[in-house]
Amino acid sequence: MDWPLRLLVLAHATNLKGVDFVWTPLTAEEFAALGPFGRLMQYLYRSGWAPGLYYLVEIWWKREFFPNKTHMPTRRPIFFKDSLLVTVFGVLWMGVMTYAAVATGQSVWLTLLMGVFVPFLFWNTMIGFVVYVHHTHVRVSWHNDKSAWTKAQPFVSTTVHLTFPMKIGNMVHHIMEHTAHHVDMSIPLYRLKKAQAKLEEMLPGRIIVQPFSWGWYFKTAKACKLYDFTRECWTDFQGHMTSPVRGNLPAKP
């Protein structure tokens, strides 16, 4: 199978509004149409300080845990069964923690806090952060038209390869070599590093490789608030352009 066809067969859609719903940016018009509470939530989500809040509310609660038709129109029976299984496990988990607290003479509420709720919130924060940095960057474009999205060859241009010092990437099972995952979801985690290196060798300058720093992260959060699909650029909440327009992007970050 040749390379372009392999991409179409194995890759999954990313940064296509209406299809990819994770960290999809609003337009200035959509933001203005929100009520005060909706705008407040967007301020929090895009502040850089609340990736866990975003994932908990917008992804886990609305689209994963007993999703409704509004947020997940296409629902399969397995979705309900999975949510039911998660609920049963959660109840059992809290029951075990409560029993352990009583049996050892500890505070039930403190045990539930540290043994159930803090780990759950930590997980939401980690996954919210990971998917944010994968798909949000001043050089990353979003699309609202499928034909334009296809022409842009998005499988390699809309995902950030985030690099870390001290082999931190190994500790998270190479999930930050994420371009390769989007090109072929069948690649196991332990082979992503090699696959990512091969992609970057084959497509020099095409893939965004970004060394991680907290300075870069918060600079990105400040710049990437809303998206202008007409000008094809990121904007702030006032609609002011904060990234180069598509076609004038630098070769490297």
C-alpha positions, 0 to 999 in steps of 0.5 A: 500500500502506498504512503498516501493511501495508507494515511487515509486508511489508518489515520483518524481525523484530528483538528476537523471541527464537527468531527474532532471534539477534543479542545475544539476552539470556538470562533469569536462569534460562537464565544460572543453567543455564550452566556456569562457562565459559558464565557467564564468556563472558556476563560478557565479552560483556556487559561492554561491552569484548568486542563483537568476541569475541561476534560472532566466537564467537556469530555468525561461528563458530557461525552464519555459517562452516560453521554446524551444525544446532544453531545454524542448523537451516535451512541452504541449499546457498548457505551451504556455498558461501559458507563455502567461498568465504570459506575459499579467500579466507582461504587465498589472503590468508594465502598472499599475505601470507606471500609478501610477507613473505618477498620483502621480508625481513620477519617472516612472523608479524608480517605475518600478524598485522598483515595478516590477523588484526588486520583480521579482529578489527577487523571483528568488533569493529566489527560486534559493536559496531554490532549491539549498540548498535542493539538494546540500550538500557534503553528497548528491549524484547525479546519471547518471544511472537510475538503480543505482539511483533506487537502491540508494533509492534516495527519502530519500537520495538526499534531505536535511532537512534544519533547522532554528532557530526562527521558520523561517521554519514556515514562509516559510510554512515548505518547508524546510521539503523537504524530505517528499515532495519528498516522497509524493507530495500530502502532503500539506505544513501544514502537511510537518513538521509532515510527515518529523518527521515521516520519520526521525523516521522511517529511522534514520540516512538515511535523511540528517538534516542540521542546516543552517548557512551562514558558512555552505552555503558558505562552501558547495558552495566552495565544490560542484562545479562539480560532478564525477559520476565515483567516486561518489563525488563532486569536485572543478572546477579542478576536485579535490575531495571535498566530501567523496565518496559514501559508505564512507559518515559519518552518520551525517553532 
